[in-house]
Amino acid sequence: MNIIFRLFVLLGFILTIPSLCSFSQAIYIGESSGGGIVFYIDGTGQHGLIAASSDQSTGTQWGCYGTSIGATGTAIGTGQANTTVIINGCSDAGIAARLCRNYNGGGYSDWFLPSQDELNQMYIQRNVIGGFSSAYYWSSSEDCPEGARAQYFASGTRVGSNRNNSYYVRAIRAFSCITAPSSPITGTNVPSLTQITWNWNSVSGATGYKWNTANDYSSATDMGNNTTKTETGLNPNTTYTRYVWAYNNCGNSIATTLSQILPFLIGQTYGGGIIFYIDGTGQHGLIAAPSDLSELVPWGCYGTTIGGTGTAIGTGQANTLAIISICTTTGIAAQLCDALILNGYNDWFLPSHDELYQMYVQRNVIGGFVTSNYYYWSSSEFNDLYAWGLYFFSGGAWTGNGKNNPNYVRAVRAF
């Protein structure tokens, strides 16, 4: 089995190697993982090598010309030990092995200079890894006191070369695993206005997480070690479903489904204005126009009884229709609200007594109200001479205000 596997790797095929462990997807050659790109997997599918995604140097020496270091390993699996031996035995600054050891790509600090055979595997998978130059690259395998092994990436030729030559360097690191992590457990998601902050709990053995709007791991956003994701630009009264996976060098977990409804919220811009009231179902409420009508206007029909107008929340629209059906005077509060077309909506009305009070309660959320010696009209009639108005300046004082008096008007609509 190992012979067949190695033959496939030598031919440069990109393989998906099944694991002895139980998880949804094995790591594969060419995968971005562990701070770089997987370029070698052993016969178990549990261990392998990862190349840095770019070179660490375009020209540096191997180091310590004329000194026998003892980094003689050439096989796959010897590069890390070679690198340690070189660093311990050669104090030259800026040499190939030291550049690799000091590299911290992807947050990992266990990078090393590849051995001769590890470097050859990089050459075989050079197109999968990417970013190589048609130049010589150093391995960590010592050839003699004056030389070390290098490989020419234009042709694959492997040579013993003078240690003082300046060659390219690409760091690698090893991975090994037992199993892929389990699926994350959903946390408490936080909805607000037009966004949701998704939360999930960390998983033992995971090196990172991926998140997606679709149940598709391949196109998911890599969240690194973050266990939270804030998504913006969402619509209220909508249920959103999202997916998150945990992963490590062995593979990824089964997706965890995250679900959250984005509710209507007081202060939310919606339906042509600003939500200022939501009923007990959370699905219905009232929206205030973002500004007053442009002029002070009378309630209308002083001396005429409209009759039947309500004061409760939910009666404003019927009140408005009742007023304009009996009082045909133009330019009165109810008529102007009914005729209003604003932000694409034409179902505005003059709020009832209790609806207007809710606007007062949320006046700072809505904004733009006038605190002067004028009232705001409600659509609730008091008698033939008066209608209810609310004085925003003095903490919400009500009055039966003369219908012929000019006062401010703020239109509302229901959702």
Secondary structure as GFF3:
##gff-version 3
##sequence-region A 1 415
A	DSSP	alpha_helix	2	10	.	.	.	ID=ss1
A	DSSP	beta_strand	25	26	.	.	.	ID=ss2
A	DSSP	beta_strand	32	33	.	.	.	ID=ss3
A	DSSP	beta_strand	36	41	.	.	.	ID=ss4
A	DSSP	beta_strand	47	51	.	.	.	ID=ss5
A	DSSP	beta_strand	57	60	.	.	.	ID=ss6
A	DSSP	alpha_helix	79	89	.	.	.	ID=ss7
A	DSSP	alpha_helix	96	102	.	.	.	ID=ss8
A	DSSP	three_ten_helix	105	107	.	.	.	ID=ss9
A	DSSP	alpha_helix	116	124	.	.	.	ID=ss10
A	DSSP	alpha_helix	126	129	.	.	.	ID=ss11
A	DSSP	beta_strand	136	144	.	.	.	ID=ss12
A	DSSP	beta_strand	147	152	.	.	.	ID=ss13
A	DSSP	beta_strand	158	162	.	.	.	ID=ss14
A	DSSP	beta_strand	167	169	.	.	.	ID=ss15
A	DSSP	beta_strand	172	176	.	.	.	ID=ss16
A	DSSP	beta_strand	190	192	.	.	.	ID=ss17
A	DSSP	beta_strand	195	199	.	.	.	ID=ss18
A	DSSP	beta_strand	208	212	.	.	.	ID=ss19
A	DSSP	three_ten_helix	217	219	.	.	.	ID=ss20
A	DSSP	beta_strand	221	224	.	.	.	ID=ss21
A	DSSP	beta_strand	228	231	.	.	.	ID=ss22
A	DSSP	beta_strand	238	248	.	.	.	ID=ss23
A	DSSP	beta_strand	251	252	.	.	.	ID=ss24
A	DSSP	beta_strand	256	262	.	.	.	ID=ss25
A	DSSP	beta_strand	269	270	.	.	.	ID=ss26
A	DSSP	beta_strand	273	278	.	.	.	ID=ss27
A	DSSP	beta_strand	285	288	.	.	.	ID=ss28
A	DSSP	alpha_helix	316	326	.	.	.	ID=ss29
A	DSSP	alpha_helix	333	339	.	.	.	ID=ss30
A	DSSP	alpha_helix	353	361	.	.	.	ID=ss31
A	DSSP	alpha_helix	363	366	.	.	.	ID=ss32
A	DSSP	beta_strand	376	381	.	.	.	ID=ss33
A	DSSP	beta_strand	386	391	.	.	.	ID=ss34
A	DSSP	beta_strand	397	402	.	.	.	ID=ss35
A	DSSP	beta_strand	412	414	.	.	.	ID=ss36
###
